[in-house]
């Protein structure tokens, strides 16, 4: 069901569209997009949102962009001008089951027609 009744206004019809995007507000009232619900996986008995891992990796000063995929293990592709020890960085920021098993640096993450990272291409690289 794509449209749902707004739970904050149950006295009148106020429909919301469920986009599948996962977001939150920060302390400044800004909306922060974390990723999509359809990038949720179950790994080692835990539900993991790959977008959360990407947000942490993208917070590294030397990272231009990143994308995580799941193919029996979590694999991170990233864009940077320099080789980075992301495993150490992730150990400081993520719980152990969310740390990618492999990090692959690319010159550029390929985009699809909609301007989003082409995850199908990344899966083919493995």
BELUR-V724505 format. One record per backbone hydrogen bond with DSSP energy under -0.5 kcal/mol. NH is the residue of the N-H (numbers start at 1). CO is the residue of the C=O. E is the energy in kcal/mol with one decimal. If there is no record, write none. Layout:
# BELUR-V724505
nh=NH co=CO e=E
nh=NH co=CO e=E
This chain:
# BELUR-V724505
nh=4 co=16 e=-2.5
nh=6 co=14 e=-3.3
nh=9 co=6 e=-1.4
nh=12 co=9 e=-0.7
nh=16 co=4 e=-3.3
nh=18 co=2 e=-3.3
nh=18 co=16 e=-0.5
nh=19 co=17 e=-1.0
nh=22 co=35 e=-3.3
nh=23 co=21 e=-0.5
nh=24 co=32 e=-1.8
nh=26 co=30 e=-2.3
nh=29 co=26 e=-2.1
nh=32 co=24 e=-3.6
nh=32 co=30 e=-0.5
nh=33 co=31 e=-0.5
nh=34 co=22 e=-3.2
nh=34 co=32 e=-0.5
nh=35 co=22 e=-1.1
nh=37 co=20 e=-4.3
nh=39 co=36 e=-1.7
nh=40 co=37 e=-1.3
nh=41 co=48 e=-3.1
nh=43 co=41 e=-0.5
nh=43 co=46 e=-2.8
nh=46 co=43 e=-1.8
nh=48 co=41 e=-3.1
nh=48 co=46 e=-0.5
nh=50 co=39 e=-2.1
nh=50 co=48 e=-0.7
nh=52 co=49 e=-1.5
nh=53 co=49 e=-1.1
nh=54 co=50 e=-2.3
nh=55 co=51 e=-2.3
nh=56 co=52 e=-1.8
nh=57 co=53 e=-2.5
nh=58 co=54 e=-3.0
nh=59 co=55 e=-0.7
nh=59 co=56 e=-0.9
nh=60 co=57 e=-1.6
nh=63 co=60 e=-1.7
nh=64 co=79 e=-2.8
nh=65 co=79 e=-0.9
nh=67 co=77 e=-2.5
nh=69 co=75 e=-2.5
nh=71 co=69 e=-0.5
nh=71 co=73 e=-2.3
nh=75 co=69 e=-2.7
nh=76 co=102 e=-2.9
nh=77 co=67 e=-3.1
nh=77 co=75 e=-0.5
nh=78 co=104 e=-2.3
nh=79 co=65 e=-2.9
nh=80 co=106 e=-0.7
nh=81 co=62 e=-0.5
nh=86 co=84 e=-1.7
nh=89 co=85 e=-1.5
nh=90 co=86 e=-3.1
nh=91 co=87 e=-2.0
nh=92 co=88 e=-1.1
nh=92 co=89 e=-0.6
nh=93 co=89 e=-0.7
nh=93 co=90 e=-0.7
nh=94 co=90 e=-3.2
nh=98 co=95 e=-1.9
nh=99 co=96 e=-1.2
nh=101 co=74 e=-2.4
nh=102 co=74 e=-1.1
nh=104 co=76 e=-3.2
nh=105 co=103 e=-0.5
nh=106 co=78 e=-2.9
nh=110 co=108 e=-0.6
nh=112 co=116 e=-3.1
nh=115 co=112 e=-1.9
nh=118 co=110 e=-3.1
nh=119 co=117 e=-1.3
nh=122 co=118 e=-1.3
nh=123 co=119 e=-2.2
nh=124 co=120 e=-1.5
nh=125 co=121 e=-0.9
nh=125 co=122 e=-0.8
nh=126 co=123 e=-1.0
